[in-house]
Amino acid sequence: MRCDWSSAMGRQGRATGMREIHSVLRCRQLLRSHRRFYGLAASKQMKNAAEGRPKKIKFFVGSQRSNVEALKREKHLENSPGWIEAFCSQKENDLFVRVDTDFIRDQFNLHGLSNEVLDYHGSLRDILETYRGYFDEEAQKLYGLIHRRYILSTKGLEAMARKFKHEEFEKCPRSCCEDQTCLPVGLSDDPGVSTVRFFCPRCEDVFDPIAVQHRSVDGAYFGPTFAHLLLLTHPMEIKPCVKHPSSSGYVPRIFGFKIHKPSASSDDMEVA
C-alpha cells in the first residue's frame, strides 16, 4: 500500500487554515455584538440625560464592582472612631482614660509586655487603628496593661485626677465618709489575680465595686501604686474621718514600699 505524504499534509494544512478563518470570523462577530450592546446602552444614557431622566442603566465589570465596594469600606473606616476612643466609650470601661498614641508608639513604655500577650503585634496594631466593630480579648488585655503604666506618668495622673475631681469614680459605702469619691486600685500587678477595688482616701480602706459593670474589670489595669501616687503628687483637701480597722487588711504601697506618713512632732524638730 502506497501512502501519498504530500497530499495528506496538504489536507491537514487546509483544515488548519479553515479553523483559523472560523475563529477570526467568530471574534469579529463577538466584537460587533459587544460594540452594538454598549453603544445602545450609551445612547440610552445620553437620551435620558438630555430629557432630564435619572440614570437607569448601569454596567459594571467585575473588577469595577469590587473596587466600588472597597472604596465604600475604606470610607466607612475613615468615618469610624479609633479603637481607643471606642473602647473607652463603652459603659463597662468608664474607669479608663484615653492613652496617648505617642505613649503607645514609644517602645520603651511597652518593654516586657510582649511576654504578657499572645498576639502582641496584632493586638498593638488593632489598638492603633480604627475600630472595626469588635474588641479582641488580647487587644483589651494589652491596652489594660499599657493603661496601668500610662496612669503613672505625668499626663496619665492628670487625666485620672480630672476624673477624680469630677467624681466619676464610685463612692465610699461608709456613712462616716459622706460619699467620698474613691480611686480604683489593684491588689496585684499580675493580670488575672483579682478584680479592681476602690480605695477611699478618708478611711483608707478598699471596697469591692458596687456597679455591676466594674466587677469584671481586672485590677492589674490600675495596679496597687496609682491611687497613692496620685494622692501624693496631687494634694487634695480631704476631710478627716474616724479611722476604722481595715476589714480587708489592705496596706497602701507605692512601687511595693509601704507609705509612712510623717508624724506631727517631726515637723517641729529642729536640726542642731
C-alpha positions as CSV (number, residue, x, y, z in Angstrom):
1,M,0.0,0.0,0.0
2,R,1.4,3.3,-1.0
3,C,1.0,6.5,1.1
4,D,1.0,9.9,-0.5
5,W,2.5,12.1,2.2
6,S,2.3,15.3,0.3
7,S,-1.5,15.0,-0.3
8,A,-2.0,14.2,3.4
9,M,-0.1,17.2,4.6
10,G,-2.0,19.4,2.2
11,R,-5.3,18.3,3.5
12,Q,-4.2,18.9,7.1
13,G,-2.9,22.3,6.3
14,R,-6.2,23.3,4.6
15,A,-8.2,22.0,7.7
16,T,-6.0,24.1,10.0
17,G,-6.4,27.2,7.8
18,M,-10.2,26.8,7.8
19,R,-10.3,26.6,11.6
20,E,-8.2,29.7,11.9
21,I,-10.6,31.5,9.5
22,H,-13.6,30.5,11.5
23,S,-12.0,31.6,14.8
24,V,-11.2,35.0,13.3
25,L,-14.8,35.4,12.0
26,R,-16.2,34.4,15.3
27,C,-14.0,37.0,17.1
28,R,-15.2,39.7,14.7
29,Q,-18.8,38.7,15.3
30,L,-18.4,38.9,19.1
31,L,-16.7,42.3,18.8
32,R,-19.5,43.7,16.7
33,S,-22.1,42.4,19.2
34,H,-20.1,43.9,22.0
35,R,-20.0,47.3,20.3
36,R,-23.7,47.3,19.4
37,F,-24.6,46.4,23.0
38,Y,-22.6,49.1,24.8
39,G,-23.4,51.6,22.0
40,L,-27.1,51.1,22.7
41,A,-26.6,51.5,26.4
42,A,-24.6,54.7,25.9
43,S,-27.2,56.1,23.6
44,K,-30.0,55.4,26.1
45,Q,-28.0,57.1,28.8
46,M,-27.4,60.2,26.6
47,K,-31.1,60.3,25.7
48,N,-32.1,60.1,29.4
49,A,-29.6,62.8,30.3
50,A,-31.0,65.1,27.6
51,E,-34.6,64.5,28.8
52,G,-33.6,65.0,32.5
53,R,-34.4,61.4,33.5
54,P,-32.4,59.6,36.1
55,K,-29.9,57.0,35.0
56,K,-31.4,53.6,35.0
57,I,-28.8,51.6,33.2
58,K,-25.5,50.9,34.9
59,F,-22.9,48.5,33.8
60,F,-20.1,47.3,36.0
61,V,-17.3,45.0,35.1
62,G,-16.5,42.5,38.0
63,S,-13.3,44.3,38.9
64,Q,-15.0,47.7,38.9
65,R,-17.7,46.4,41.3
66,S,-15.1,45.1,43.7
67,N,-13.3,48.5,43.5
68,V,-16.5,50.3,44.4
69,E,-17.1,48.0,47.4
70,A,-13.6,48.5,48.6
71,L,-14.0,52.3,48.4
72,K,-17.2,52.1,50.4
73,R,-15.4,50.0,53.1
74,E,-12.5,52.5,53.2
75,K,-14.9,55.4,53.5
76,H,-16.7,53.6,56.4
77,L,-13.4,53.0,58.2
78,E,-12.4,56.7,57.8
79,N,-15.6,57.7,59.5
80,S,-15.2,55.1,62.2
81,P,-13.7,56.2,65.6
82,G,-10.4,55.0,66.7
83,W,-10.0,51.8,68.7
84,I,-9.1,53.6,71.9
85,E,-11.9,56.0,71.7
86,A,-14.4,53.3,71.0
87,F,-13.1,51.2,73.9
88,C,-13.2,54.0,76.4
89,S,-16.7,55.0,75.4
90,Q,-18.1,51.6,76.5
91,K,-20.1,51.7,79.7
92,E,-18.0,48.9,81.3
93,N,-14.8,50.8,80.5
94,D,-15.6,54.2,82.1
95,L,-12.8,53.8,84.6
96,F,-10.2,54.0,81.9
97,V,-8.7,57.1,80.4
98,R,-7.6,57.5,76.7
99,V,-3.9,56.7,76.4
100,D,-2.0,58.9,74.1
101,T,-0.9,57.2,70.9
102,D,2.6,58.7,71.3
103,F,2.9,56.9,74.6
104,I,1.9,53.6,72.9
105,R,4.3,54.1,70.0
106,D,7.3,54.6,72.3
107,Q,8.7,51.1,72.6
108,F,10.4,52.0,75.9
109,N,6.9,52.3,77.5
110,L,5.9,48.8,76.3
111,H,9.0,46.9,77.4
112,G,8.2,43.4,78.6
113,L,4.6,43.4,77.6
114,S,5.2,41.1,74.6
115,N,5.5,38.3,77.1
116,E,2.1,39.1,78.7
117,V,0.0,39.0,75.5
118,L,-0.2,36.1,73.0
119,D,-0.7,38.1,69.8
120,Y,1.3,41.1,70.8
121,H,2.0,42.7,67.4
122,G,-1.5,42.1,66.1
123,S,-3.1,43.5,69.3
124,L,-0.9,46.5,69.2
125,R,-1.8,47.1,65.6
126,D,-5.5,46.9,66.4
127,I,-5.2,49.4,69.2
128,L,-3.6,52.0,67.0
129,E,-6.0,51.6,64.1
130,T,-9.7,52.4,63.7
131,Y,-12.4,50.4,65.4
132,R,-13.6,47.5,63.2
133,G,-16.8,46.6,65.2
134,Y,-15.3,44.2,67.8
135,F,-12.8,44.2,70.7
136,D,-10.3,41.3,70.6
137,E,-9.6,39.9,74.1
138,E,-5.9,40.1,73.7
139,A,-6.1,43.7,72.5
140,Q,-8.1,44.6,75.5
141,K,-5.6,42.9,77.8
142,L,-2.7,44.7,76.2
143,Y,-4.5,48.1,76.4
144,G,-5.2,47.5,80.1
145,L,-1.5,46.8,80.8
146,I,-0.5,49.9,78.9
147,H,-3.1,51.9,80.8
148,R,-1.6,50.8,84.1
149,R,1.8,52.3,83.0
150,Y,0.3,55.4,81.5
151,I,-1.6,56.5,84.6
152,L,1.7,56.5,86.5
153,S,3.1,59.1,84.0
154,T,2.5,62.9,84.4
155,K,-0.2,63.1,81.7
156,G,-1.9,59.9,83.0
157,L,-2.0,61.2,86.5
158,E,-3.5,64.4,85.4
159,A,-6.2,62.7,83.4
160,M,-7.1,60.4,86.3
161,A,-7.1,63.4,88.7
162,R,-9.7,65.1,86.5
163,K,-11.9,62.1,86.7
164,F,-11.5,62.0,90.5
165,K,-12.3,65.7,90.8
166,H,-15.4,65.3,88.6
167,E,-16.5,62.4,90.9
168,E,-16.6,59.9,88.0
169,F,-15.5,57.0,90.3
170,E,-17.5,55.1,92.8
171,K,-18.3,56.5,96.3
172,C,-17.2,55.0,99.7
173,P,-20.0,52.9,101.2
174,R,-19.3,54.0,104.8
175,S,-21.6,56.7,106.2
176,C,-18.8,58.5,108.1
177,C,-17.0,59.2,104.8
178,E,-20.0,61.1,103.5
179,D,-19.9,59.8,99.9
180,Q,-16.2,60.4,99.5
181,T,-15.1,59.6,95.9
182,C,-12.8,56.6,95.8
183,L,-9.9,55.7,93.4
184,P,-9.6,52.4,91.5
185,V,-6.8,50.2,92.7
186,G,-5.5,46.7,92.0
187,L,-4.2,44.3,94.6
188,S,-1.5,43.0,92.2
189,D,0.3,44.0,89.0
190,D,-0.3,40.5,87.6
191,P,-3.4,40.1,85.4
192,G,-5.9,37.6,86.4
193,V,-5.2,37.7,90.1
194,S,-8.1,39.9,91.3
195,T,-10.6,42.3,90.0
196,V,-10.5,46.1,90.6
197,R,-11.1,47.5,94.1
198,F,-11.8,51.1,95.2
199,F,-9.6,52.9,97.8
200,C,-11.2,55.5,100.0
201,P,-8.8,58.4,100.9
202,R,-10.7,59.1,104.1
203,C,-11.0,55.8,105.8
204,E,-8.0,54.4,103.8
205,D,-9.7,51.1,103.2
206,V,-10.6,49.3,100.0
207,F,-14.0,48.0,98.9
208,D,-15.5,45.8,96.2
209,P,-17.2,47.6,93.3
210,I,-20.9,48.4,93.7
211,A,-21.6,48.9,89.9
212,V,-22.1,45.6,88.1
213,Q,-20.0,46.7,85.1
214,H,-16.9,47.2,87.2
215,R,-16.9,43.7,88.9
216,S,-15.3,42.0,86.0
217,V,-12.5,44.7,85.4
218,D,-9.0,43.3,86.1
219,G,-7.3,45.1,88.9
220,A,-3.9,44.8,87.1
221,Y,-5.1,47.5,84.7
222,F,-4.7,50.0,87.6
223,G,-2.2,48.4,89.9
224,P,-1.5,49.0,93.6
225,T,0.6,52.1,93.1
226,F,-1.6,54.5,91.1
227,A,-4.1,55.7,93.8
228,H,-1.5,56.5,96.4
229,L,0.9,58.2,93.9
230,L,-2.0,60.4,92.8
231,L,-2.8,61.5,96.3
232,L,0.9,62.1,96.9
233,T,1.5,64.2,93.7
234,H,-1.9,65.9,93.6
235,P,-2.6,67.1,97.2
236,M,-6.4,67.5,97.8
237,E,-8.4,68.6,100.6
238,I,-9.9,65.5,102.2
239,K,-11.9,65.8,105.4
240,P,-10.6,63.6,108.3
241,C,-12.6,60.6,109.2
242,V,-12.8,58.3,112.2
243,K,-10.5,55.5,111.3
244,H,-11.9,52.0,111.3
245,P,-9.8,48.9,111.4
246,S,-9.3,47.7,107.8
247,S,-11.7,44.9,107.1
248,S,-9.6,43.7,104.2
249,G,-6.1,44.1,105.7
250,Y,-5.1,46.4,102.9
251,V,-1.8,48.2,103.2
252,P,-1.2,51.2,100.9
253,R,2.0,50.8,98.9
254,I,3.9,52.8,96.2
255,F,6.1,50.6,94.0
256,G,6.0,48.0,96.6
257,F,7.0,50.2,99.5
258,K,4.7,50.9,102.5
259,I,3.6,54.5,102.9
260,H,4.7,56.1,106.2
261,K,3.1,59.4,106.9
262,P,5.3,61.9,108.8
263,S,4.3,62.4,112.4
264,A,3.2,65.8,113.7
265,S,6.2,66.1,116.1
266,S,8.7,65.6,113.3
267,D,7.6,68.9,111.7
268,D,8.6,70.8,114.8
269,M,12.0,69.2,115.2
270,E,15.0,71.4,114.5
271,V,18.4,70.3,113.3
272,A,21.0,71.3,115.8
